[in-house]
Amino acid sequence: MKRALIVALAGVLTFGAVYGFAASLNLTTESLGAADTTVAACQAGALTATYTSSYSTTVPGYAVGTVTVTGLAATCYSKAYKITLSGAGSASLGEATGTTPASGASFAATFSPAVNAASVTGIAVVISG
């Protein structure tokens, strides 16, 4: 009986310590942690991402080398971005990273190497910072 009481007390102490550490985690737009929170976007309006394809000698057929993002609000100027082109099953085909411009409503991201245009099924744009 004494042994069961000690095991139960150890379990309660361990749970209490872990719960206390987890409760002390803070998650903000500037940091990462183990928590759920809503993160506000740097702009209220939607961004539009488009690409044009051109014939390539390095990629069989047509390739995407540049994605243009329009609709950028001033609140998203000079922030880090990552654009991902995805294919079947949401597999990443290529990524481009950089910093949004300090002015203007659009910017272009270059993919090197270029991505086979026939494989592209989606574009994801993430602006952070």
C-alpha positions as a LaTeX table, in Angstrom:
\begin{tabular}{lrrr}
\hline
Residue & $x$ (\AA) & $y$ (\AA) & $z$ (\AA) \\
\hline
Met1 & 0.00 & 0.00 & 0.00 \\
Lys2 & 2.82 & 2.37 & 0.90 \\
Arg3 & 4.50 & 1.65 & $-2.42$ \\
Ala4 & 1.31 & 2.48 & $-4.39$ \\
Leu5 & 0.97 & 5.76 & $-2.48$ \\
Ile6 & 4.55 & 6.74 & $-3.33$ \\
Val7 & 4.02 & 5.89 & $-7.02$ \\
Ala8 & 0.78 & 7.91 & $-7.10$ \\
Leu9 & 2.44 & 10.88 & $-5.37$ \\
Ala10 & 5.36 & 10.77 & $-7.83$ \\
Gly11 & 2.89 & 10.73 & $-10.73$ \\
Val12 & 1.01 & 13.75 & $-9.38$ \\
Leu13 & 4.25 & 15.69 & $-8.85$ \\
Thr14 & 5.50 & 14.83 & $-12.33$ \\
Phe15 & 2.20 & 15.82 & $-13.95$ \\
Gly16 & 2.13 & 19.06 & $-11.96$ \\
Ala17 & 5.66 & 19.99 & $-12.99$ \\
Val18 & 5.07 & 19.24 & $-16.68$ \\
Tyr19 & 1.75 & 21.12 & $-16.65$ \\
Gly20 & 3.41 & 24.10 & $-14.97$ \\
Phe21 & 6.20 & 24.23 & $-17.54$ \\
Ala22 & 3.73 & 23.99 & $-20.43$ \\
Ala23 & 1.57 & 26.73 & $-18.95$ \\
Ser24 & 4.59 & 29.01 & $-18.85$ \\
Leu25 & 5.21 & 28.79 & $-22.61$ \\
Asn26 & 4.35 & 31.95 & $-24.50$ \\
Leu27 & 3.56 & 31.97 & $-28.20$ \\
Thr28 & 3.65 & 35.24 & $-30.09$ \\
Thr29 & 4.16 & 36.27 & $-33.68$ \\
Glu30 & 7.86 & 36.74 & $-32.88$ \\
Ser31 & 8.58 & 33.32 & $-31.33$ \\
Leu32 & 7.77 & 29.63 & $-31.53$ \\
Gly33 & 6.58 & 27.35 & $-28.75$ \\
Ala34 & 4.33 & 24.43 & $-27.99$ \\
Ala35 & 0.95 & 26.16 & $-27.95$ \\
Asp36 & $-1.95$ & 27.15 & $-30.18$ \\
Thr37 & $-2.74$ & 30.76 & $-30.94$ \\
Thr38 & $-4.14$ & 32.89 & $-33.71$ \\
Val39 & $-1.45$ & 34.92 & $-35.43$ \\
Ala40 & $-2.57$ & 38.09 & $-37.12$ \\
Ala41 & $-1.57$ & 38.61 & $-40.72$ \\
Cys42 & 0.39 & 41.69 & $-41.69$ \\
Gln43 & $-2.48$ & 42.69 & $-43.97$ \\
Ala44 & $-6.22$ & 42.21 & $-44.18$ \\
Gly45 & $-6.52$ & 41.91 & $-47.97$ \\
Ala46 & $-5.70$ & 38.89 & $-50.07$ \\
Leu47 & $-2.47$ & 38.42 & $-51.98$ \\
Thr48 & $-2.50$ & 37.13 & $-55.55$ \\
Ala49 & 0.32 & 34.86 & $-56.72$ \\
Thr50 & 0.69 & 34.15 & $-60.43$ \\
Tyr51 & 3.31 & 32.66 & $-62.67$ \\
Thr52 & 3.95 & 32.46 & $-66.37$ \\
Ser53 & 5.73 & 29.58 & $-67.98$ \\
Ser54 & 8.25 & 29.64 & $-70.76$ \\
Tyr55 & 9.85 & 26.92 & $-72.81$ \\
Ser56 & 13.00 & 25.63 & $-71.20$ \\
Thr57 & 15.92 & 23.65 & $-72.49$ \\
Thr58 & 16.96 & 22.61 & $-68.97$ \\
Val59 & 13.51 & 21.41 & $-67.80$ \\
Pro60 & 11.61 & 19.15 & $-70.20$ \\
Gly61 & 8.95 & 21.38 & $-71.76$ \\
Tyr62 & 7.70 & 24.53 & $-70.04$ \\
Ala63 & 9.12 & 25.80 & $-66.76$ \\
Val64 & 8.20 & 28.25 & $-64.02$ \\
Gly65 & 11.10 & 30.51 & $-63.16$ \\
Thr66 & 9.30 & 33.48 & $-61.57$ \\
Val67 & 6.23 & 33.94 & $-59.37$ \\
Thr68 & 4.73 & 37.44 & $-59.10$ \\
Val69 & 2.85 & 38.40 & $-55.94$ \\
Thr70 & 0.45 & 41.37 & $-56.08$ \\
Gly71 & $-1.79$ & 43.08 & $-53.55$ \\
Leu72 & 0.96 & 43.68 & $-50.97$ \\
Ala73 & $-0.05$ & 46.15 & $-48.23$ \\
Ala74 & 2.34 & 48.64 & $-46.66$ \\
Thr75 & 2.14 & 46.73 & $-43.37$ \\
Cys76 & 3.95 & 43.84 & $-45.08$ \\
Tyr77 & 6.87 & 45.87 & $-46.45$ \\
Ser78 & 10.42 & 44.67 & $-45.73$ \\
Lys79 & 9.34 & 41.32 & $-44.29$ \\
Ala80 & 10.76 & 37.87 & $-45.03$ \\
Tyr81 & 8.81 & 35.72 & $-47.48$ \\
Lys82 & 8.84 & 32.11 & $-48.67$ \\
Ile83 & 6.99 & 30.97 & $-51.76$ \\
Thr84 & 6.52 & 27.26 & $-52.37$ \\
Leu85 & 5.37 & 25.65 & $-55.61$ \\
Ser86 & 3.68 & 22.33 & $-54.91$ \\
Gly87 & 2.68 & 19.37 & $-57.00$ \\
Ala88 & 0.63 & 16.21 & $-56.63$ \\
Gly89 & 0.00 & 15.31 & $-53.01$ \\
Ser90 & 1.19 & 18.78 & $-51.91$ \\
Ala91 & 4.82 & 17.78 & $-52.47$ \\
Ser92 & 7.17 & 20.75 & $-52.61$ \\
Leu93 & 8.63 & 21.22 & $-56.08$ \\
Gly94 & 10.69 & 24.29 & $-55.23$ \\
Glu95 & 10.98 & 27.26 & $-52.90$ \\
Ala96 & 12.03 & 30.87 & $-53.24$ \\
Thr97 & 12.86 & 33.08 & $-50.28$ \\
Gly98 & 13.65 & 36.73 & $-49.86$ \\
Thr99 & 12.41 & 40.01 & $-48.42$ \\
Thr100 & 9.34 & 41.92 & $-49.59$ \\
Pro101 & 10.07 & 45.35 & $-51.06$ \\
Ala102 & 10.10 & 48.53 & $-48.94$ \\
Ser103 & 7.42 & 50.02 & $-51.21$ \\
Gly104 & 5.03 & 49.01 & $-53.97$ \\
Ala105 & 2.16 & 46.56 & $-54.18$ \\
Ser106 & 3.96 & 43.70 & $-55.94$ \\
Phe107 & 7.18 & 41.72 & $-56.05$ \\
Ala108 & 8.64 & 38.84 & $-58.02$ \\
Ala109 & 10.40 & 35.74 & $-56.68$ \\
Thr110 & 12.82 & 33.75 & $-58.82$ \\
Phe111 & 13.03 & 29.96 & $-58.66$ \\
Ser112 & 16.44 & 28.49 & $-59.32$ \\
Pro113 & 16.39 & 25.91 & $-60.68$ \\
Ala114 & 13.18 & 26.45 & $-62.58$ \\
Val115 & 10.26 & 24.09 & $-61.90$ \\
Asn116 & 8.47 & 21.96 & $-64.50$ \\
Ala117 & 5.21 & 23.88 & $-65.13$ \\
Ala118 & 3.18 & 20.75 & $-65.86$ \\
Ser119 & 3.84 & 19.51 & $-62.31$ \\
Val120 & 2.68 & 22.67 & $-60.49$ \\
Thr121 & $-0.73$ & 22.34 & $-58.80$ \\
Gly122 & $-0.43$ & 25.00 & $-56.08$ \\
Ile123 & 1.38 & 28.07 & $-54.81$ \\
Ala124 & 1.84 & 28.95 & $-51.12$ \\
Val125 & 3.04 & 32.37 & $-49.96$ \\
Val126 & 4.18 & 32.97 & $-46.38$ \\
Ile127 & 5.20 & 36.43 & $-45.16$ \\
Ser128 & 6.74 & 36.61 & $-41.70$ \\
Gly129 & 8.86 & 38.82 & $-39.57$ \\
\hline
\end{tabular}
